[in-house]
Amino acid sequence: MTMRINNKTGWLSSAKQIASPNFDQRPNRKDISLLVIHCISLPLGKYGGEQVEDFFQNKLNIQEDASFKDIENLKASAHFFIKRMGEVVQFMSIFDRAWHAGKSMFEGREACNDFSIGIELEGTDQDAFETPQYHSLIAVTKAIQECCPSIIKDRIVGHEQIAPGRKTDPGVGFDWRYYLKALEG
């Protein structure tokens, strides 16, 4: 599966596009040099609904689940969301700063949102991810690397690596070895 990002707009042509208001301008658009892998499900461990898309658009119905009360006023987003069956949703241009990493640090540099792209996988930090998700993740990553050549293997991390003690995703169910090896081929 080959995917392409438009070098001018920063949008992946094959992704479903849903605009999120939760972004702003990067301090330096040419400084995109980190890819952060996350996971999310709303409610936790429930898959297939529209809740993640609603959450990233600030339209989540808080009454749907008691756990949503904890995130009622949180404004978050990611550039991409990959559903269990591999569907890719994009919320903003990769040239914009998504609000995915929070308080974070990579190689001594704080505020990873400034220089990173965030990809959310539908899942939890305990569950295994699906084969179609890996296929899409690999294709999206290769498209990102083609557009942003500074994002090399050593600059692809989990949220848990840039926010240790605060975050645990993508977690034990994510097969780093398979993913990184597939990027080489």
ABEGO torsion letter per residue (X at the ends): XBBBBBAAAGBBAABBBBBBABBBBBABAAABABBBBBBBBOBBGBBGBAAAAAAAAGABBAAABAAAAAAAABBBBBABBBBAAGBBBBABBAABBBBAAEBBBBGGBBGAAAABBBBBBBEBAABBBBAAAAAAAAAAAAAAAAABAABBAAABBBAAAABBGABAOAEAABBAAAAAAAAAX
